Amino acid sequence: MTKSQLANTLRDEFGIEPAALSNLPSEARLDGFANQASQLRIAPLLAEVYFALGEELGAHALQNPDKFGIACDAATLAPGSCLEGFIATTGRKLWRRPLSATEVADFSALFAKTAVQGAGPAGGVTSVVQALFMSPSSLHRTELGTVKDTGAVTPLADHEIASALSYMLWDSAPDAELAALADQGKLRDRTVLLDQAKRLFEARDKASPAMSHFFEQWLELENLPNAVKDADLFPMATPELNADLKEELRLFTDSVLFDAGADRRFDSLFTSTYAFVNERTAPLYGLSGVTGDAMVRRELNPAERRGILTSLPFLWGHAHAQDTALVGRGAYVRAEILCHRVPLPPGGVPNPGKFAEPNATGRQRLGIHASPACAVCHKLFDGIGFALESYDPIGRFRTTEHGQEIDASGSLPLPSEGNKEPGIVFSNFVELVDELAQKPDVYGCFAQQFAAYASGYDLPELDACEKERVVDDFARSQNAIDQLVLSVIASPSFIDRKN
């Protein structure tokens, strides 16, 4: 379970937000996503936090017995039907499936042992809740299936399918309707499964935060609220402005997916010419006449802006405190928008050092990258970074740097064309985006990125045929993101796992 999945589950199932959640460390990342199974391990430090969380959850059970299925006086709780009801209810909420009679009996025995040893009924309740919470069935999403199968695939159990669907679209546990269908064994019926997927996706209050979290991870902007800028160079960079940018990103992705009239197409995400602004952010887009804290939708200059990659959140988040992180911006687009990761430079490559001319443009400072030793890799992404030099470290459009004209032109070899030069030839980043929007490299990469996020596996682990099918489905739907969601769920691998 990721930090957000755990927080959402405890909130939705028990109505609480334990203080110990703030002590959970950030997840190790692979391909930008927090939910990749190969990275989610419980280290000793994390186990200590989980132990404290379990204790806190046990205390909540005593304070809010109804949320935990305690239908009698917790102070006099004893072995019997009330205890079993508490264990069954709490276990189901934490494990996302019904407990077996044997499991209920085991936790009843734990309660009795703890109570008899002097902790009393209250101590028994706390021990049971903590043990249920710290179980692998709680802290992990299982994919064990219902039977041991030595064949090619193992069918997932219905409750495992329910969890996979719910955590994909809501980042939280299954609700009552989805859980009931799992109880009835109906989720392997693809019609039922896809109907539930549509229902969950249309539930904006749950689906919007989950999809926003996906976009934050894909765009590598989760740390946007904490992005630091040089106060002398950018005095307008305040914590309030950082929060504005996070809200702008949410409103923009919501406008593509959930607002009335939204077409839900990737093209709108990638090429739109509007933004959500308030009085702090509007000037950074060159807009005037916007007052107040509330975000309002405004059209932008189409000669300067095009989609999410020219938005303030992206440009602000992909820049350093004082400069634009030219190489980093280009490498990000190459890796996450085109799905082509350029290997790290080999050992022994000398650092070019600080450029002697302090008033040079970014392109001039990185002229050494044109040398044969550097160009073999840098030609694949520096052109992107040069084009993005039209936007300063806080995302403002500019035509000069240090009084010198910025050359935003370049070329970009494409993976689908074998990285043959010159590839796309452009005079500025808007032209590059318009060209990229028509390329299968881009929408195909997005489809694969979402499939990786939805499955919890990193891109190289995804089945090649499955990736091809999802990409083809996405193209046939005219790059409709809601149809991409359904295509991933309709995949055979969503309900069966290869052995």
C-alpha positions as CSV (number, residue, x, y, z in Angstrom):
1,M,0.0,0.0,0.0
2,T,1.2,3.5,-0.8
3,K,1.1,6.3,1.7
4,S,-1.9,7.9,-0.1
5,Q,-3.7,4.5,-0.4
6,L,-3.4,3.9,3.3
7,A,-4.5,7.4,4.2
8,N,-7.5,7.2,2.0
9,T,-8.5,3.8,3.2
10,L,-8.4,4.7,6.9
11,R,-10.4,7.9,6.1
12,D,-13.0,6.1,4.0
13,E,-13.4,3.0,6.2
14,F,-13.1,4.5,9.7
15,G,-13.4,8.3,9.2
16,I,-10.0,9.0,10.7
17,E,-6.7,10.6,9.7
18,P,-4.2,9.2,12.3
19,A,-1.4,11.6,13.3
20,A,1.2,8.9,12.7
21,L,0.5,9.0,9.0
22,S,2.7,12.1,8.8
23,N,5.7,10.0,9.8
24,L,5.4,7.7,6.8
25,P,8.4,8.1,4.5
26,S,7.9,8.7,0.8
27,E,8.0,5.7,-1.4
28,A,10.9,4.8,-3.6
29,R,10.0,5.6,-7.2
30,L,10.3,3.7,-10.4
31,D,9.1,5.2,-13.6
32,G,7.8,8.1,-11.5
33,F,5.0,6.1,-9.8
34,A,4.7,5.4,-6.1
35,N,2.6,2.2,-6.5
36,Q,5.2,0.0,-8.3
37,A,5.1,-3.3,-6.5
38,S,8.9,-4.0,-6.9
39,Q,9.6,-0.9,-4.8
40,L,7.1,-1.3,-2.0
41,R,9.0,-3.0,0.7
42,I,8.5,-2.7,4.5
43,A,11.9,-1.6,5.9
44,P,12.4,-1.6,9.7
45,L,11.8,2.2,10.0
46,L,8.5,1.8,8.1
47,A,7.5,-1.2,10.3
48,E,7.9,1.1,13.4
49,V,5.6,3.7,11.9
50,Y,3.1,1.0,11.1
51,F,3.3,-0.2,14.7
52,A,2.5,3.3,15.9
53,L,-0.3,3.6,13.4
54,G,-1.8,0.3,14.6
55,E,-1.7,1.5,18.2
56,E,-3.4,4.8,17.2
57,L,-6.0,2.9,15.2
58,G,-6.7,0.7,18.3
59,A,-7.3,3.8,20.4
60,H,-9.7,5.1,17.8
61,A,-11.6,1.8,18.0
62,L,-12.3,2.4,21.7
63,Q,-13.4,6.0,21.0
64,N,-15.5,5.2,18.0
65,P,-16.7,1.6,18.5
66,D,-19.4,1.8,15.9
67,K,-16.9,2.4,13.1
68,F,-15.2,-0.9,14.1
69,G,-18.3,-3.0,14.5
70,I,-18.3,-3.1,18.3
71,A,-22.0,-3.3,19.0
72,C,-21.7,-3.7,22.8
73,D,-19.8,-2.0,25.6
74,A,-16.2,-2.2,24.7
75,A,-15.2,-2.0,28.4
76,T,-17.0,-5.4,29.1
77,L,-16.3,-7.0,25.7
78,A,-15.8,-10.7,26.1
79,P,-15.5,-13.8,23.8
80,G,-18.8,-14.3,21.9
81,S,-20.9,-12.9,19.1
82,C,-20.1,-9.2,19.8
83,L,-16.4,-9.8,19.8
84,E,-16.7,-11.9,16.6
85,G,-18.7,-9.1,15.0
86,F,-16.0,-6.6,15.9
87,I,-13.3,-8.8,14.4
88,A,-15.2,-9.6,11.3
89,T,-16.1,-5.9,10.6
90,T,-12.7,-4.5,11.4
91,G,-11.0,-7.3,9.5
92,R,-13.1,-6.8,6.5
93,K,-12.4,-3.1,6.3
94,L,-8.7,-3.6,6.7
95,W,-8.2,-6.7,4.6
96,R,-10.8,-5.8,2.0
97,R,-12.3,-9.3,2.1
98,P,-14.4,-11.4,4.6
99,L,-12.4,-13.2,7.2
100,S,-12.7,-16.9,7.4
101,A,-14.1,-18.6,10.5
102,T,-10.6,-19.8,11.4
103,E,-9.2,-16.3,11.1
104,V,-12.0,-14.9,13.3
105,A,-11.2,-17.6,15.9
106,D,-7.5,-16.8,15.8
107,F,-8.1,-13.1,16.6
108,S,-10.7,-14.0,19.2
109,A,-7.9,-16.1,20.9
110,L,-5.5,-13.1,20.7
111,F,-8.2,-10.9,22.4
112,A,-8.7,-13.4,25.2
113,K,-5.0,-13.9,25.8
114,T,-4.3,-10.1,25.9
115,A,-7.3,-9.4,28.2
116,V,-6.4,-12.3,30.6
117,Q,-2.8,-11.1,30.8
118,G,-4.0,-8.0,32.5
119,A,-4.7,-5.6,29.7
120,G,-8.4,-6.1,30.0
121,P,-11.0,-5.7,27.2
122,A,-9.6,-2.4,26.1
123,G,-6.1,-3.8,25.7
124,G,-7.6,-6.8,23.9
125,V,-9.4,-4.5,21.4
126,T,-6.2,-2.5,20.8
127,S,-4.2,-5.7,20.3
128,V,-6.7,-7.1,17.8
129,V,-6.9,-3.9,15.8
130,Q,-3.1,-3.5,15.7
131,A,-2.6,-7.1,14.6
132,L,-5.3,-6.9,11.9
133,F,-3.7,-3.6,10.7
134,M,-0.1,-4.9,10.6
135,S,-1.1,-8.1,8.8
136,P,0.2,-8.5,5.2
137,S,-3.5,-8.8,4.2
138,S,-3.9,-5.2,5.3
139,L,-0.7,-3.6,4.3
140,H,-0.4,-5.3,0.9
141,R,-2.8,-5.7,-2.0
142,T,-2.6,-9.4,-2.7
143,E,-2.7,-11.1,-6.1
144,L,-2.7,-14.7,-4.8
145,G,-5.9,-16.0,-6.5
146,T,-8.3,-18.5,-5.1
147,V,-6.5,-21.7,-6.0
148,K,-2.9,-22.7,-6.5
149,D,-2.6,-23.0,-10.3
150,T,0.4,-24.4,-12.0
151,G,-0.9,-23.4,-15.5
152,A,-0.1,-20.3,-17.5
153,V,-2.2,-17.9,-15.4
154,T,-3.7,-17.6,-11.9
155,P,-7.2,-16.2,-11.8
156,L,-7.5,-13.4,-9.2
157,A,-10.1,-13.7,-6.5
158,D,-13.1,-11.4,-6.8
159,H,-12.0,-9.3,-3.8
160,E,-8.6,-8.9,-5.3
161,I,-10.2,-7.7,-8.5
162,A,-12.3,-5.2,-6.5
163,S,-9.3,-3.9,-4.8
164,A,-7.3,-3.6,-8.0
165,L,-10.2,-1.6,-9.6
166,S,-10.8,0.6,-6.6
167,Y,-7.2,1.5,-5.9
168,M,-6.7,2.2,-9.6
169,L,-9.6,4.7,-9.9
170,W,-10.1,5.9,-6.3
171,D,-6.8,5.3,-4.6
172,S,-8.8,3.8,-1.8
173,A,-10.7,0.7,-0.7
174,P,-13.8,-0.7,-2.5
175,D,-17.1,0.8,-1.5
176,A,-20.2,-1.2,-0.4
177,E,-21.5,-1.8,-3.9
178,L,-18.2,-3.1,-5.3
179,A,-17.6,-5.2,-2.2
180,A,-21.0,-6.8,-2.5
181,L,-20.4,-7.8,-6.1
182,A,-17.1,-9.3,-5.0
183,D,-19.0,-11.3,-2.3
184,Q,-21.3,-12.6,-5.0
185,G,-18.4,-13.6,-7.2
186,K,-19.5,-11.4,-10.1
187,L,-16.5,-9.4,-10.9
188,R,-14.9,-11.9,-13.3
189,D,-17.9,-11.1,-15.6
190,R,-16.3,-8.4,-17.8
191,T,-19.6,-6.6,-18.4
192,V,-20.1,-6.3,-14.7
193,L,-16.5,-5.2,-14.2
194,L,-16.6,-2.6,-16.9
195,D,-19.9,-1.2,-15.6
196,Q,-18.3,-0.8,-12.2
197,A,-15.3,0.8,-13.7
198,K,-17.5,3.4,-15.4
199,R,-19.4,4.0,-12.2
200,L,-16.2,4.6,-10.2
201,F,-14.7,6.9,-12.9
202,E,-17.9,9.0,-13.0
203,A,-17.8,9.4,-9.2
204,R,-15.9,12.7,-9.4
205,D,-15.4,13.2,-5.6
206,K,-13.3,10.1,-5.5
207,A,-12.0,9.7,-9.1
208,S,-10.8,13.3,-9.4
209,P,-8.3,13.2,-6.5
210,A,-7.0,9.8,-7.7
211,M,-6.5,11.0,-11.3
212,S,-4.9,14.2,-10.0
213,H,-2.5,12.1,-8.1
214,F,-1.7,10.1,-11.2
215,F,-1.0,13.3,-13.2
216,E,1.2,14.7,-10.4
217,Q,3.3,11.5,-10.4
218,W,3.5,11.2,-14.2
219,L,4.5,14.9,-14.5
220,E,6.9,14.5,-11.5
221,L,5.2,17.4,-9.7
222,E,4.3,15.9,-6.3
223,N,6.8,18.1,-4.7
224,L,5.5,21.2,-6.3
225,P,4.2,22.8,-3.0
226,N,7.8,22.7,-1.7
227,A,9.6,23.8,-4.8
228,V,12.0,26.6,-3.8
229,K,13.0,29.6,-5.9
230,D,15.7,32.2,-5.2
231,A,13.9,35.0,-3.3
232,D,16.2,37.7,-4.7
233,L,15.5,36.7,-8.3
234,F,11.9,35.8,-7.8
235,P,10.4,37.7,-4.9
236,M,6.9,36.7,-6.0
237,A,7.7,33.0,-5.2
238,T,5.8,32.4,-2.0
239,P,4.3,29.3,-0.3
240,E,0.9,30.7,-1.4
241,L,1.9,30.8,-5.0
242,N,3.2,27.2,-4.8
243,A,-0.2,26.1,-3.5
244,D,-1.8,28.1,-6.3
245,L,0.2,26.1,-8.8
246,K,-0.9,22.7,-7.3
247,E,-4.5,23.9,-7.5
248,E,-4.0,25.1,-11.1
249,L,-2.8,21.6,-12.1
250,R,-5.8,19.9,-10.5
251,L,-8.3,22.3,-12.1
252,F,-6.7,21.9,-15.5
253,T,-6.7,18.0,-15.4
254,D,-10.2,18.1,-14.0
255,S,-11.3,20.4,-16.9
256,V,-10.1,17.7,-19.3
257,L,-11.6,14.8,-17.5
258,F,-14.5,15.8,-15.3
259,D,-15.9,19.2,-16.0
260,A,-19.2,19.5,-17.9
261,G,-18.5,19.2,-21.6
262,A,-15.0,17.8,-21.1
263,D,-13.9,15.7,-24.1
264,R,-11.5,13.6,-22.0
265,R,-9.0,13.5,-24.9
266,F,-5.3,13.4,-24.4
267,D,-5.0,16.1,-27.1
268,S,-6.8,18.6,-24.9
269,L,-4.3,17.9,-22.1
270,F,-1.4,18.3,-24.5
271,T,-2.4,21.2,-26.8
272,S,-5.0,23.4,-25.0
273,T,-4.4,27.1,-24.8
274,Y,-6.1,28.0,-21.5
275,A,-5.2,28.0,-17.8
276,F,-6.7,28.5,-14.4
277,V,-5.3,31.6,-12.8
278,N,-5.8,34.0,-9.9
279,E,-4.3,37.4,-9.1
280,R,-0.9,35.9,-8.1
281,T,-0.5,33.6,-11.1
282,A,-2.1,35.6,-13.9
283,P,0.8,38.1,-14.3
284,L,3.2,35.1,-14.8
285,Y,1.1,34.2,-17.9
286,G,1.2,37.8,-19.0
287,L,-2.5,38.3,-18.1
288,S,-4.1,41.3,-16.5
289,G,-7.4,42.1,-14.9
290,V,-7.6,39.0,-12.7
291,T,-8.3,39.8,-9.0
292,G,-8.7,37.7,-5.9
293,D,-7.6,34.3,-4.7
294,A,-10.2,32.2,-6.6
295,M,-9.0,30.4,-9.7
296,V,-10.7,31.4,-13.0
297,R,-10.3,30.0,-16.5
298,R,-8.6,32.3,-19.0
299,E,-7.4,31.9,-22.6
300,L,-3.6,32.2,-23.1
301,N,-1.6,33.6,-26.0
302,P,-1.5,30.6,-28.4
303,A,1.8,31.8,-29.8
304,E,3.3,31.2,-26.4
305,R,1.4,28.4,-24.7
306,R,0.4,24.9,-25.6
307,G,-1.0,22.4,-23.1
308,I,0.4,21.0,-19.9
309,L,4.1,21.2,-20.9
310,T,3.9,25.0,-21.1
311,S,1.8,25.4,-17.9
312,L,3.2,27.2,-14.9
313,P,3.1,24.1,-12.7
314,F,5.2,22.0,-15.1
315,L,7.7,24.8,-15.9
316,W,8.0,25.9,-12.3
317,G,8.4,22.3,-11.0
318,H,11.0,21.4,-13.7
319,A,13.4,24.2,-12.9
320,H,16.0,24.9,-10.2
321,A,15.9,27.8,-7.8
322,Q,17.9,30.1,-10.1
323,D,17.9,28.5,-13.5
324,T,15.8,26.5,-15.9
325,A,17.3,23.0,-15.6
326,L,17.7,22.9,-19.4
327,V,19.0,19.3,-19.5
328,G,16.6,18.0,-16.9
329,R,13.5,19.5,-18.7
330,G,14.6,17.9,-22.0
331,A,15.5,14.5,-20.3
332,Y,12.1,14.4,-18.6
333,V,10.2,14.9,-21.9
334,R,12.3,12.3,-23.6
335,A,11.8,9.7,-20.8
336,E,8.2,10.3,-19.7
337,I,6.5,11.8,-22.8
338,L,8.3,9.7,-25.4
339,C,9.1,6.7,-23.2
340,H,12.7,6.7,-24.3
341,R,15.2,6.7,-21.4
342,V,18.7,7.8,-22.3
343,P,21.3,6.0,-20.3
344,L,23.4,7.8,-17.8
345,P,26.8,9.0,-19.1
346,P,29.6,6.5,-18.7
347,G,32.1,6.9,-15.9
348,G,35.0,9.2,-16.5
349,V,33.2,11.7,-18.6
350,P,34.7,15.1,-17.5
351,N,32.4,17.8,-16.1
352,P,32.6,20.7,-18.5
353,G,32.8,23.1,-15.6
354,K,31.3,26.6,-15.2
355,F,30.9,28.5,-18.4
356,A,33.2,31.5,-18.5
357,E,30.7,34.0,-19.8
358,P,28.2,34.9,-17.1
359,N,25.7,36.5,-19.5
360,A,25.6,33.6,-21.9
361,T,22.3,32.0,-22.7
362,G,21.5,28.4,-21.7
363,R,22.2,27.2,-25.2
364,Q,25.6,28.9,-25.3
365,R,26.5,27.5,-21.8
366,L,25.8,24.0,-23.1
367,G,27.7,24.3,-26.4
368,I,30.1,21.6,-25.3
369,H,27.3,19.1,-25.7
370,A,27.8,19.4,-29.5
371,S,31.1,17.6,-29.2
372,P,31.1,14.0,-30.5
373,A,31.5,12.5,-27.0
374,C,28.4,14.3,-25.7
375,A,26.2,14.7,-28.8
376,V,25.5,11.0,-29.2
377,C,23.1,11.2,-26.2
378,H,22.4,14.9,-25.8
379,K,21.1,15.2,-29.3
380,L,18.1,13.2,-28.1
381,F,16.9,15.7,-25.5
382,D,18.9,18.9,-25.5
383,G,16.8,20.2,-28.4
384,I,13.7,19.9,-26.2
385,G,15.5,21.8,-23.4
386,F,16.6,24.5,-25.8
387,A,13.0,25.0,-26.9
388,L,11.9,25.3,-23.3
389,E,14.4,28.1,-22.7
390,S,11.6,30.3,-23.9
391,Y,10.2,29.9,-20.3
392,D,12.1,31.1,-17.3
393,P,12.5,29.2,-14.0
394,I,9.1,30.3,-12.8
395,G,7.4,29.7,-16.1
396,R,7.2,33.2,-17.6
397,F,7.5,33.4,-21.4
398,R,10.6,35.2,-22.5
399,T,12.5,36.0,-25.8
400,T,15.8,37.0,-24.2
401,E,18.1,35.9,-21.4
402,H,20.8,38.2,-20.0
403,G,20.0,40.6,-22.8
404,Q,20.6,38.1,-25.5
405,E,18.1,36.6,-27.9
406,I,17.0,33.1,-27.1
407,D,17.3,30.6,-29.9
408,A,14.5,28.1,-29.2
409,S,14.9,26.2,-32.6
410,G,16.1,22.7,-33.0
411,S,15.4,19.2,-34.0
412,L,14.2,16.1,-32.2
413,P,14.9,12.5,-33.5
414,L,11.9,10.2,-32.6
415,P,12.1,6.7,-31.1
416,S,9.5,5.5,-33.6
417,E,11.7,6.5,-36.5
418,G,14.8,4.9,-35.0
419,N,16.1,8.2,-33.7
420,K,17.2,9.2,-37.2
421,E,18.2,12.8,-37.6
422,P,16.8,15.3,-38.0
423,G,13.4,14.1,-36.9
424,I,11.0,16.9,-36.0
425,V,12.4,20.3,-37.0
426,F,11.0,23.3,-35.1
427,S,11.5,27.0,-34.4
428,N,10.0,27.0,-30.9
429,F,8.4,24.8,-28.3
430,V,4.9,25.5,-29.4
431,E,5.7,24.1,-32.9
432,L,7.4,21.1,-31.3
433,V,4.3,20.4,-29.2
434,D,2.0,20.7,-32.2
435,E,4.2,18.2,-34.1
436,L,4.5,15.8,-31.1
437,A,0.7,15.8,-30.6
438,Q,0.4,14.0,-33.9
439,K,2.9,11.3,-33.2
440,P,2.3,7.8,-31.9
441,D,5.4,8.2,-29.8
442,V,3.5,10.6,-27.5
443,Y,0.0,9.2,-27.2
444,G,1.4,5.7,-27.2
445,C,3.8,6.5,-24.4
446,F,0.9,8.1,-22.3
447,A,-1.1,4.9,-22.8
448,Q,1.8,2.8,-21.6
449,Q,2.4,5.1,-18.6
450,F,-1.2,4.8,-17.5
451,A,-1.1,1.0,-17.9
452,A,2.0,0.8,-15.7
453,Y,0.4,3.0,-13.1
454,A,-2.9,1.0,-13.2
455,S,-1.1,-2.3,-12.9
456,G,1.4,-1.4,-10.3
457,Y,4.2,-2.8,-12.4
458,D,7.0,-0.9,-14.1
459,L,7.0,-0.5,-17.9
460,P,9.5,-3.2,-18.7
461,E,7.5,-5.8,-16.8
462,L,4.3,-5.1,-18.8
463,D,3.4,-7.7,-21.4
464,A,4.4,-6.5,-24.9
465,C,1.2,-7.7,-26.5
466,E,-0.9,-6.1,-23.8
467,K,1.0,-2.8,-24.2
468,E,0.4,-2.9,-28.0
469,R,-3.3,-3.6,-27.6
470,V,-3.8,-0.8,-25.1
471,V,-1.9,1.7,-27.4
472,D,-4.0,0.6,-30.4
473,D,-7.2,0.9,-28.5
474,F,-6.2,4.4,-27.3
475,A,-5.5,5.5,-30.9
476,R,-8.8,4.0,-32.2
477,S,-10.7,6.0,-29.5
478,Q,-9.1,9.2,-30.7
479,N,-7.0,9.3,-27.6
480,A,-9.9,9.4,-25.1
481,I,-8.5,9.0,-21.6
482,D,-11.7,7.4,-20.2
483,Q,-11.6,4.8,-23.0
484,L,-8.0,4.2,-22.1
485,V,-9.1,3.4,-18.5
486,L,-11.6,0.9,-19.8
487,S,-9.1,-0.7,-22.2
488,V,-6.7,-1.3,-19.3
489,I,-9.4,-2.9,-17.2
490,A,-10.7,-5.0,-20.1
491,S,-7.2,-6.4,-20.5
492,P,-6.9,-10.2,-19.6
493,S,-4.1,-9.3,-17.3
494,F,-6.4,-7.2,-15.1
495,I,-8.2,-10.3,-13.7
496,D,-5.5,-13.0,-14.3
497,R,-1.8,-13.0,-13.5
498,K,0.8,-14.9,-15.5
499,N,2.7,-17.5,-13.5
